[in-house]
Amino acid sequence: MSTSLNFINIGIQELIILFMFIIPIVIIIVISVFHVVSNQNISRQNRLLWLVLIVLAPLIGSLIYWLVGKNRYIEKNK
């Protein structure tokens, strides 16, 4: 009995890394893109700039959006 998945050649260590780090990062990026696209408080030009930032630097762009961008547009409309 092998401790790896032979058909995709992934071991236990790789699976742990996949589930602990990569999948949550992908989820954060997908949620960020969805939020930017669906947020009506952001102008088209700013929406495009946020999408470009998230696509070019996915993790950094998503984190910057959630830390800076999202709050800026919410406070502006109150």
C-alpha positions in Angstrom: 0.0 0.0 0.0 1.5 3.3 -1.1 1.0 6.6 0.7 0.7 8.5 -2.5 -2.0 8.9 -5.1 -0.3 7.0 -8.0 -2.5 8.3 -10.8 -1.6 11.9 -10.1 1.7 11.3 -8.2 0.8 13.3 -5.1 2.0 12.3 -1.7 0.6 13.1 1.7 2.8 16.2 2.1 1.7 17.7 -1.1 -2.0 17.1 -0.2 -1.5 18.8 3.1 0.1 21.8 1.4 -2.7 21.8 -1.2 -5.5 21.9 1.3 -3.9 24.2 3.9 -2.5 26.9 1.6 -3.3 26.7 -2.1 -7.1 26.1 -2.0 -7.8 28.9 0.5 -5.7 31.3 -1.6 -7.6 30.4 -4.7 -10.9 30.8 -2.8 -9.8 34.3 -1.6 -8.9 35.3 -5.2 -12.2 34.1 -6.6 -14.2 35.8 -3.9 -12.3 39.0 -4.5 -12.9 39.0 -8.3 -16.6 38.3 -7.7 -16.9 41.1 -5.2 -15.1 43.6 -7.4 -17.4 42.7 -10.4 -20.6 42.7 -8.4 -19.9 45.8 -6.3 -22.0 48.6 -7.8 -20.3 51.3 -5.6 -17.1 51.1 -7.7 -16.9 53.0 -10.9 -16.2 51.1 -14.1 -12.7 52.5 -14.3 -11.8 51.6 -10.7 -13.4 48.2 -11.1 -11.2 47.5 -14.1 -8.1 48.7 -12.2 -8.9 46.4 -9.3 -9.4 43.4 -11.7 -6.1 44.1 -13.4 -4.3 44.3 -10.1 -5.9 41.0 -8.9 -5.1 39.3 -12.1 -1.5 40.5 -12.3 -0.7 39.9 -8.6 -3.5 37.6 -7.3 -2.7 37.2 -3.7 -1.3 40.7 -3.1 -4.0 42.4 -5.2 -6.8 40.5 -3.3 -5.3 41.4 0.1 -4.9 45.1 -0.9 -8.5 45.2 -2.2 -9.9 43.7 1.1 -7.7 45.9 3.3 -7.9 49.2 1.4 -10.4 49.3 -1.5 -13.5 47.7 -0.1 -13.6 49.9 3.0 -12.9 53.0 0.9 -16.0 52.5 -1.3 -18.3 51.6 1.6 -17.4 54.7 3.6 -17.7 57.0 0.5 -21.4 56.0 0.0 -22.5 56.3 3.7 
